[in-house]
Amino acid sequence: MILLIGISNLLVIYIGGMQYMDGTIENIGTIAEFIIYVNMLTWPVAAVGWVTSLVQQAEASQLRINEFLKQEPEIKNHNNSPSHIKGGITFKDVSFVYPDTNIQALKKVSFNLEAGKTLAILGKTGSGKSTILDLIGRLYDVNKGIIKIDDQPIEDLNLYSLRESIGYVPQDAFLFSDTIKTNIKFGKEDATDNEVIQAAKNANVHNNIVGFKKGYDTVLGERGITLSGGQKQRISIARAIIKSPQILLFDDCLSAVDTETEEKILKNLLQLTKGKTTVIVSHRVSSAKNADFIIVLDDGKIAQNGTHESLIEQDGYYKELYTKQLSEKEIL
């Protein structure tokens, strides 16, 4: 459209110039008048074209939005009454296949975790560890078997009560492009400044935060500073523990911190998780050794289970990992 306007002006100048030279036009100002008239006509036409283009784009966008809004959630809430969650977790012959990839992640997994106890899950990459956490949060429904929370089938619980009772810390922490304080308060929007600071101290990230020029008001992301992987994980831990949930799920969330920092965080968590059901997914024995019960997954199946003391006496993956990490001084 801009090209058309330019061509129109060039034609007026060319034709008008030729007519002025042969005497058809006596006053050169007439050419200027024509240029003004052409612009007065072409710019509104151009505006109509732009508006038409915007309307077409908006229509296409609206169709995509409508398609999204029409999507029905696969996980449905079957209980409108609030559920009181104590935290007992039972898996009985649970098998699960991811619907989008048809990969079988779990094969007849069974365990019972009493409310207030700690379970550690170890295993190689792709063995199904994170899938167990996804199923506890009911991000998916199981294909076979049954999951119970406090002896009730998980599908019978109020979905919102269940998820409200869970504090989840992923391996790849997502932080908003906002202040550190706002990111931590995402776990509890009405938290006081003292609660935010205490949560950060328990996650062993307070000293890092106060080292920034603006402290807890430091902006993260594109408009602010960039944190290290370990700092992101610790802020994510602070976000999860600030609301004091009844169930805590840690998905290899200490993988980016050194062993000294890990020890400090685990020491704090040991106190914070008393009376709370805790599930820890890890590749480090140091994160699992204090758990009440440990399971080792291999290709979606439970290969070993027991306490730290019993497993280091058995030949298998856990003992091999323990020996390797002990030699590397990863177990303190």
N, C-alpha and C positions, 0 to 999 in steps of 0.2 A: 504493500500500500504506500509506503514512503517512497519507493522507487517510482510508482505511478505519479505521485505528487511532483517529484523531481523532474520526471519526463515532461509533465504538463507545463511546468515553468520553463523548461528549455525550449519547448515548442513555441510558447508565447514569445520568448525572447528572440528565437530564430525568425519566426514568421513576421513578428512585429518589426524586427530589425531590417528585414528585407523590404517590407512595405515603407518603412521610414526612408530607406535609401532610394527607392524609386519614386518617392513623393506621395504615395497613397496616404500615408499618415504624416501630417504636418508637425504634430507636437509629440516629442518623445515621451512626454508625461503620460500619453495615452497607453503606452506599453506598460508603464508602471501600474496604471489603473487596472489593466487586464490581469497582471500578475496578482494584484490584490484580490480581484474578483475570483480568479482561479483558486487561490488559497481558501477564500471564503466558501467556495463550493466543495473543494476536495477534502478539506479537513473534517467537516461533518460526515462526509461519506466514509472517510477512514475510521472515524469514531464508531460509526455504525458497524463497520467490519470488525473492529476490535471487540465491541460489545457482543456481537454475534459469536465470535470465537470464545469469549469468556463464558457465554451462556452454554455453549456446547461442552466446554471443559467442565463447567459446574454440573451439567446434566450427567456426564460420564462419572464424575466423582460421586454424585448422589446415588447413582445406580450401584456403585461399589459399596457405599455406606449402607444402603438398603439391604444389600446382599449380606453384609456383616451383621446387621441388626436382626435379620431373620434367622440367624444361626441359633439353634437350640443347644444348650449345654448338654454334653453327654452325661455329666455327673449331676444327678438331680437330688434335691433335698426331699426326703420322704417323711420327715417329721418336723412339723411346725412348732412344736413345743421345745423350749430350751432344754438342753441336756447337761447334766452336771457330770463333768469328766474328772475321774480320780487319777486315771493314767495307766491302768492295767492293760497290757497288750498281749494278744494271743494270735499266733499264726498256726493254722492247722491245714497241712497238705496244700499249701498255697502254690499255685502255678500261674505264671503270667506271661503273656505274649504281647509285645507292643503292637497296637493296631496299625500304626503307620508303616512299620518296617517288617512285621511278622517275625521279629527276633524273639526267641523265648529267653526271657531274662531270669525267671525263677522256675524251679522244678520241685514241687512237693516240699516246700520249706515249712518246717514246724518248729515253733518255740513258744515259751510262755514267759512273759516278763511281768513280774508283780509291780503294782503301783509303787512308785518311790525308789525303784531299783534302777541300776545302770547296766545297759547292754552295750557291748562293743562288737562291731562287725569288721572283720578283716578279710582280705582276699585280693587276688590279682585284679588288674583293670578289666572291667567288663564281666566280672563274676556275679553282678546283681546287687551289689551293696546299696547303691543309691536308689535302686528300684524299691527296696524295702521301705525306705523313707518316703518315697512318693506314694506308696500304698497306705502308709500310716496316715498321711495327710489327705488321703482319698482324692489324689489327683487323677487316679484311675480306679476302676472297679476290677476286681480279680476275675480271671477266666475260670479257674477251678479252685476249690478249697474255700476256706472261710477265715475272715479276720474279725476278731472281737476286741472291743474296747470295753473294759470293765464288765466282761462276760456278756456283752450285747453285740450282736452283729453290727459291724461298722455302718452298714447301709441304713440301719434303723435309728441311728443317732441324728440329731439335728446337725446338719453339715456346717452351719455357721458357728455353732457352739464348739464343735470338734476343732475347727481350724483356729478359732479364737483361743483355744486352750493349748495351742502348739506354738513354740518358738523355734523357727527353722533358720539354720545358718548354712548357706550353700558354699561350695568350694569356690565358685566364681562369684564373689560378692558384687551386687549391683548397687551403686550409689547414685543418688540424684545430683544434678547440677545445682546444688543448693549448699547451705552452710552445714558444717559438721554436726552442729546441734540439731538442726532439722532432720538430718539423716538418722541420727540416733533416736530422736523423738518419734520417728515414723513407727517404731514399735509400740509407743505409748504417747499419743498426741498431747495428753494433758500432764505429762511428766514435768516436774519442777527442775530447775537448773541443778539443784543438789543431786537429784536422782540421775540426771544425765551424767554429771561428773562421776558419781559413784559407779555407774555402769561402765564408764570409760576406764576407771581405775581397775575394776574387776576384769576387764578385757585387756588390761596392761597396755592401753593406748593413750592414757591421760597425759603422760610426759611428752609424747610426740605432739599431741594437740596443743598444749600450752607453749610448745616451742615455736609454733607458727605465730606470725606477727599479730593476727587477729584472734588467735586462740580458737574457741568453739564457734566463733562467727566467721571463720575462714570458709570461703566459698570453694567448692570442689568442681571438677569437670572442666568444660571448655572455657568457662568464665573465671576459673580460679586455678588452684594448684592441682597437681597430679600426685596421688599417693602411691606408695609402693604396694605390691600385692599383699604383703603381710599386714600393712596398716589398714588396707581395705577389709581384710578378713577380720581384724580385731574390731573395727567399727561395726561390722556386721554382727559380731558376737555381742557387742554392747547393745545393739538394736534389739537383739532377740531376748536378752536377759533382763532388759529394763522393765518389761511388762510382767515379769515373774510368772511365766506360763507353767501349767502343770506338766506338760510334756516338752522336752527339749530335744531337738534333732540336730546333730552336728555332722555335716557331710564333708569330711576331710578338710575342715575349715582351718586347720593349723599347718597345712602343707607348705605355706609360703613363709613361715616363721622359723627362726633358728631354735635349737633344742633348749637353750637357756630361757628364751621367751616362752616357749611352749610349756616348760616346767612351771613358770610363774602363773601362766593362765590356767593350767590344769589344777594347780594348788588352789587358786581362787574359785574355780568352778566346782571343786570338790566340796567346798563349803556351801556354795550357792545352790547346788543340785540336791542337797539333802532333803529328802521327802518328795523329790520330783522325779518323775520317770524320765530317764535320759538314754538316748541311743546315739552312740558315737561311731561313725564310719571313719576308718583311718587306714593308712599304710604303715603307721608306726606303732610298734608294740608299746612304746612309752605312753601313748594316748589311751591304750586299752588295758594296761596291766592292773589298774585299780578298779576295773569294772566288776560288778557282781557276777556277771556271766559273759562269756565270749563265744561267738560263733565264727567259724572260718568258712567262707563260701568258695566254691570252685565250680565254675561253669553252671551257676545257678542253683547248685545243690549244697547242702551243709556237709562239709567234709570233716570238720572237727567242731567240738563244742566242749565247754567246761570253764574252769577258772584259769587264771594266769599260771598258778602253781601247778595245776594238773596238766596243762597243755605243754609247758616247757619240758615235761617228762615224757611226752609222747613224740614219736617220730612223725614228722609231717611239716606242713607249710609254716605253722606258727613257730615251732622250735627252730626251723631254718632261718626264719625272719628274725627271731630273737637273737640267735647266735651271730648273725650278720650285723645287726644293728648294735649289738653289744660290743663287737669288735671295732665298730666305727664310732663308739662312744655316743650313740644316739639315745641310749637308755640310761637315764640318770637315777 
